[in-house]
Amino acid sequence: MNSFTREANLNHLNDTEKIWDLIIIGGGATGLGAAVDAASRGFSILLLEQADFAKGTSSRATKLVHGGVRYLAQGDIGLVREALRERGLLLNNAPHLVKNESFIIPNYSWWDGVFYTIGLSLYDLLAGKLSFGRAKHISKKDTIKRLPGIQEKGLHGGVIYHDGQFDDSRLAINLAQTAIEQSATLLNYFKVTGLIKDTTNKIIGVKATDTETGAGYQLKAKTVINATGVFVDDVLKMDTPEKKPMVRPSQGVHLVLDRSFLPAEDALMIPKTEDGRVLFAVPWHEKLLIGTTDTPINSHSLEPVALDEEVDFILRTAGKYLTKAPTRADVLSVFAGLRPLAAPQDGASKTKEISRSHKLIVSASGLITITGGKWTTYRKMAEDIVDKTIEVGGLNNIPCKTASLSIHGSRPNPDRTNPMFVYGADIENVLALYKENPNWKNLVHAECSYTKGEVIWSVRNEMARTVEDILARRTRVLFLDARLAIEMAPEVAHLMAGELGKDAEWETAQVKAFNETAKNYILTPH
């Protein structure tokens, strides 16, 4: 797997005359999915990401692989059925990262029990052969036993149903590795700055800058895909400067708490909050993840910040359902992500009413843009994009192969009590590093389970380039406990510097930059 180094991938750009079949702009779920799909069909692929893989929305999800119970309530049966099929395929193809999770909806009225049992039985039927398990009603006593810490006053019982849970940025990294194994070329920290067109105004390539070295590149391609999530309008403007915005970002915020607030194996699903959304409290990496919100935002950035009212809404709602009401002081980490929703037409302004299904647009210049969608359906979105690209670029019509393609690291029935389970089939390779340097067996910090060897592994085999890449997306410490991540940063910088051949000045700059970012993940009491 040596080709998963930046140097090896950069070398593929040395041939300035090369014409790629596809250049993909954007290294989130959609772009990476498209790279895996197209490369597995035998096309030559170059994917360029301006920051790190999954730096944006794709590392900030609720960690659910789900059909979307809410869309079922809205009557969007087609979207739910497609997502449930994809959920099943994802469990088959990446069992080391995706698991079947049971969710309980507590019922505080007799009617809720009937309503949700019927609705969720339909949800399960839509999954067909790829069902995760049947929905069923449970008694008040069982609900309290399975959800210790749930508000007992007025409780009638509960409804259990099944959905998927996963680790989003780990899946993104494994998709990047899968794409490279299928002969794609991928580069992070590589920003597309313009589009190259021929005399007939057709796109024939991109201009890009390696942000690590400042070197500029002119790269030729038969087709160009804009899979930049909330940044799609920036690329569309390179194509047609007068273009009206296509995306309306909506912000979703998550809070991470200690597991003691809900020490359960089951997740809690609150079906109706005061803003008409659902709220989840999900066990994730020994912590409790609560979210999410849906707030229209007028601007987009790589580091969106949670608004006070969003944090207060989650704490207030959780407090109604948990006997131990969480406060700002209890929050270990808060993170915000932006959903790239198709901009509302005809004056519809509520973001929760804007469709989550994806849209493909082909510009007059041949630029192929994808927007919308969600992690669960990334594979189907990729299939649709590549099918469209074959049509637009006149490429060989080769059928999609990803429905049964194992994702890098795939290993069935992982031992989830082993903190290294997320590496799947790579665990042995990570452990082998300890022979090279016994010091790497040691923990980076006494309060967490990450070893120094994992940092080295991420630099060598997962294209981690910065302290933030390691602490936010290769390991998930920043998302789980922001203060702990800040304490770990100097040691991570030191280990990385040794591996990347960087000096003390680089280490200092890295720690400073990381601390600046991490501040946004810490809540200060009012």
N, C-alpha and C positions, 0 to 999 in steps of 0.2 A: 504493500500500500504506500510505497515511497512517493508516488506521484502526488500525494496529498500535501505537497509543500508549495509555498508561494512561488519559489524559484522554478520548480518543474512546470508549473502552470504558466508562469511568465514567459518561459522559453518558447512556448507554443505561439507567442505573438511575434517572434523574430522574423518569420516569413511575412513580409509586408504585402506580398502579392496574394496571399491566401484569401479565398472568398469562402466565408463560413456559410453553411446552410441557414443557420439561425443565430442571431445575436439576441440574447435575452437581457433586458435591463431590469434589475431587481432581484435580490437574493432572499426574498421571504418565501413563505409556503408556496405561493403561486409560481414564482419564477423557478424555484428549485424543483417543484413538481414537473414543470414544463421541460426543464433540463433533463431530468431522469427519463421522462416519456420520450422526448425526441432522440436522446442519445441511445436509448434502448431499441429504437426503431432503425438505428444506424446512421442518423444524420450527424453532421459535424456541428458542434454546439460551443458557443462562447457565452458564458454568463458573467455579467459585471454588476457588482454591488457597491454602492457608494460608501457604505459603512461596513458593518459586519453582517454576516448571514443572520437573518431573523432579528436584526437590531430593532426594527420597528414593531408593528402590530403583531408579528408572528411569534414574539417571545412573551407577549403580554395578554394571552388568552386566559379564559377561566379553566383551562386544562381539561376541557370536556370534548370527547368525540361523540357527538350526539345528533340525533335527528332533529331535535328542537321541538320540545313539547309545546312551546309557545306558538310555533308556526302551525302546529296541528290545531290549536285553539282558534287560530286565524283562518283555518280552512285551506291552508296551502299544502294539500296532500302530496302533490308532485314533488315539492322540495323536500318534504319529510321522508318520502319513500326513497328518493335518491340518496339523501344523507344517511339513512339507516343502512342502505346497501353498502355505501362507502365505509361506514363505521365497521361493518363486518369484515370487509376486505382489509381494512387497516389493522384490525386485531390479528388477522391471519398473516399479514406481511411484516408487521413490526411488533410481535408479541412481547418483546423485551421492554417496550415503552408504553404499550396500550393495555389497559386491563378492564375487565368487566367490573363495574362499580354499582353497588345497590344504593338507590336513593329512597328516602322516605319523605312523603308529604304528610305532615301532621294535620289531622282534621279537627277543627274546632266547631264543626256543626255536623249533624247527622247527614245532611244532604251532600256535603263535601266528599264523604266516604264513597257514596254511590257514584257521584259525578266523576271523580278521579279514577275509580276502579274501572268504570266503563271506558272513559277516554284513553286511559293508559293500556287497556286491553287492545284497543284499536291500534295504538302506537306500536305495540308488540306484533300484532298481525301484519302490519305494513312491512315489518322486517323480514317476513317470510322465513326462508331457511336460515337466514343469518341472524335469527333472534338471539338476544342475550339472556332471555328468561322472562317468564310471565309476570304480569302485574298481579298483586293480590292485596286484599284488605287484611290488616292486622288489628288486634285489640288494643285498647288503651294501655293495658299492662305490658304487652309486647313492645309497644311504641316507646314506653318509658325505659324499658329494659335495653332496647337497642339504641336509643338516643339519650344516654344519661346527660342530664343538664337541660333537657327540653322543658319548656314551660308546661306544667301539668294542669293548671287551672283552666277549666273549660274544655280540656282535651277529650275527644270522643274515641280516637283511634288513629290509625295511619294507613297510608297506601304505599306499598313497596313497588318500585319498578326498577328496571336495569338500563344503564347506559354505559358509555365508555369514558375512561379517564386516561390522560397521557401527559407526557412532558414535552411541551411544544418546541422549545429551542433545541433540545436534544434530538428530537425527530428531524428538525431542520438540518442539523449538522450531519446526521446519518443520511439524509437525502442528498446532501452535497457530496458525501463520500460515495454514495451509490452512483450518482451522475458521473463522477470521475472514474469509477470502476467500469462504467459503460462508455468510457473514452471522451467524456465532455471536458471542457476546460473552464474552470471557475476561478474567479478572482474577487476577493473582498478588498475594500479600500481602493476602489477603482471607479471613478466617477465619470459617467457619460456627460459631456458638456455640450454636445451638438449632434445634429444628424447630417449625413452626407447625402446629397441628392444629385441625380444626373440632369441632363438638359431638359428632360420631359417632366421634371419635378418628382421623379420616383426615388424613394429612399434606397440607397445602395450601400449604406454603412453608417458608422458612428464615429464621432470624435470623443476621445476619452483621456483622462489623466490618472496616472498612478499617484494617488494622494500621498503615498509614502515617500516617493522619490521626486514627484513633480514632473516626471517624464510624460510627454504627450504622445498619443497614438492616433493613427487614422486606420480604422478597421473596416474591412469590406464584408458585406453579407448579402445573401439573396433575400433574406427577410429579417425584419427587426420587430421584436415583441416588447411592448411596454407593460411590464408587470410590477409597477412600482407602488402599488397600494395607494396610500393617501397622497403620494407624490405624482400620480398619473397626469395631473393637469400640467405639471412642470414640463414633462416630456411632450405632451400634446402642444404646449405653447412653442416648443422648439420647432415643431412641425408647422403649425399655423398660429402665429402670435396673437391673432384676434379671437382665438377660440374661447367660447364661454366655458366656465368651469363645469366639469362633469361629475366631480365628487364633492360630497358634503361630508366632512369628517364628523363622526360622532364619537365621543369619548366614553370609554368604559374603565371604571376604577375598581381595584381589588385591594382588600386589606388582608394581611396575614397575621394570625394570632397564635398563641400557644394552644396545643391540642387540648389542654385542660378545660377549655370553654365548651368543647363537645367531644369528649373522649370516646368516640365511636368509630367502628369500622365503616358504618354506613354514612352516606352523605345526607345532608338535610336540603330539601327543596321547598322554598316558601313560594307558593303559587301565585299570590297576588299581593303586591306591595302598593303603597299609596300612589306610585307613579304608573301602576298598571303593568309593571314588568314582573319577572320572576327573580328571586334571589337564591343563590346557592351557597351552602357552607360545606366545603369538600375537604376531606383529609388529603393532604399532599405533602410528601417528603417529611413526615412526622410533625407537620404543622397543620393549621386550619386556615384554608383560603376562603374568604367571603367576598362575593361580588355577584352582579356587577351593576354599573349605572349606565345610563344612555343619555348623554348630554351633548346637544349640538354645539360644535366648536367652529369658530370662523377661520382659524388658521391651523396649519399643520406643522409639526416639528418632530425631530428624532427623539426628543425627550419631553413628551407631554407631562404636565404636572397636574396632580389631583386637586380639584377645587374643594374648599372647605365644606361647601354644601353637599358635595358628593360623599365625602367622608362621614359627615354628620348623618346623612340619610342611611348609609350602610350600618353605622353604629346603632342608630335609633331603631331600624328594622330588626337587626339581630337581637337587640335588647328586649324586643317584644316576645321573642321566641325562646331565648335562653334564660335560664334561671340566674346565671352570672352575667350581668350585662357588661359588655366590653366598653372601655373608655379609650380616649386617644392615647393615654399612657400605656395601654396594653398592646398597641399596634407595633409589631416587630418590623414590618415593612409595608409600604403603600406603593402601588404602581398603577400607572395609567397607560392605556393603549388607545389608538385611534382606529375606528372601523372605516374603511373606504366605502361609504354608501353612495349609490348612484344619486346624484343631486335630485331633490324633489322637483317634479314638474307640476304644473297646474295648482300651485299654491299649497300643496300638502307640506306641512312643516314638521310634523312629528317624526323624529328619526326612527322610532320603533315601528312606524308604519311603512317606512321605506323598505323595499324588498331586499332580502339578504341573498337572493339568487344572483348569480354572476351574469355579467353582460360582456359581450365581445363586440368591439367596434373596429372596422377597418377604414382608415382614412383614405382620401383620394391618392395620397402619396404611397399607400401600401403599408403604412404603420399599423400594426395589429395591437390594440389595447384591450386589456382585460381588467375589469373592475368588479367589486362586490365579492360575494361568496364568503366562505368561512373555512377554517382549518379542516373540518371533517370532510369537505368535498374537494380538497385540493387536487386529488388524483383525477377526478372527473373533469375539473376545470382544466387541468393540464392536457387531458385527452382532447377536449374541445378546442383548446388553443392550437395544439399541434395539427389536428385535422384541418382547422381553418388555415394554418400556415402552409400546409401542403397545397391547398387550393390556391391561395394567394401567390405563393412562390413557384408554383408549377413543379413541386418536388415529387419524387417517386411516392406513389400511394401505398405506403407500408402500414399494415394494421397496428393498433396499439397493443403493447405487451404488458402493461403495468398492473392489470387486475390481479395477476398471480406472481408478480415480481417481488422477491424478498428484498427488504430494505436492509442496508448494511447494519450488521450487529444483530440481526434477527436471531432470536433464540427462544424456543417455546418454554413455557413454565419457569420464568426466572425466579430465583429465590429473593423475594422482595425484602427479606430481613437483612440481606447483604447490601450495605450502602452503595456498593459499586454495581448494583444490578443494571443500572441504566446503560452500561457499556455493552451489555449483551454478550455476543460472541467475542468481543474484544477484551473481556476481563483478563484472560490469561496473558495477553500481550502487555496489558498495563502492569500486571504483577511481575512480568519478566524484566521490567525496567529496574526493579529493586535489586536484581543481581548485578546490574551495571553500576549501581551506586546505592549501597545499603542505607545511606541517609535519606533516600527518597521514600523509604518505608514509613518515615515519621510523618506525623500529622502537621499540616500547615499551621494549625491553631488548636490548642487543647480542647476548645469547646465545639469543634466540628469534626466530622469523620473524613474530611478530604486529606489525602496524602500528598506529599510533595511530588511523588511520581505522577500523580494525575495532572499536575500542572505541566510537567515535562511532556506527558502524552498529548495533551491538548495543543501544545506548541508544535510538536513533531507531526502529529497525525490528524489534527482537527483545525489547522490553519488559524489558531488563536494568535493575534498580533498585539493585543493590549491587555492590561490588567482587567479592564472592564469586560473584555471578551471572556476571560476566564471566570471572573466572579459573578457576572450576570447571566451568561448563556452557556458556557461549557459546564461549569458547576452552577448551581442556582442560588448561591449564598445571598447575593444582593436582594433577590426577590423573597428570600425566606427570613433574613435577619440582617437588616442594613447596617446596624452598628457593628455587628460581628464582621461583616464584609470589610468595613473601614479598618478594623484592627488587623485583618489578614492582608490588606493591600501591600504593605512594605515587603513582606516575605514573598508574596507572589511576584512582585516586581523584580526582586533579587533573583529568584529562580529563573524567571523569563529572560532577564538580562544575560545570565550565564549561557542560556541555550541559544539566544539570538545574537550573541556577541555585542551587546549594548553596554554603555558605560554608566557610571554612577549618576551622571546628569540625566540620562534617559529615565533611570529608576525614579529619581525625584520628580521629574515632570509627569511620569505615569501616575504616581501616587497622588500628586496634586490634582490631576485631571479626574482621577477616579473619585476622590473625595468630593470634588465639586458636583459630580453627577449623583453620587450617593446621598447627598444632602436632601435631594427631592424625594427620597424613599423613606425619610424619617419624619414622623409627625412630632411636632412640638406641642405640648399641652397649651391650651388657650390661656 
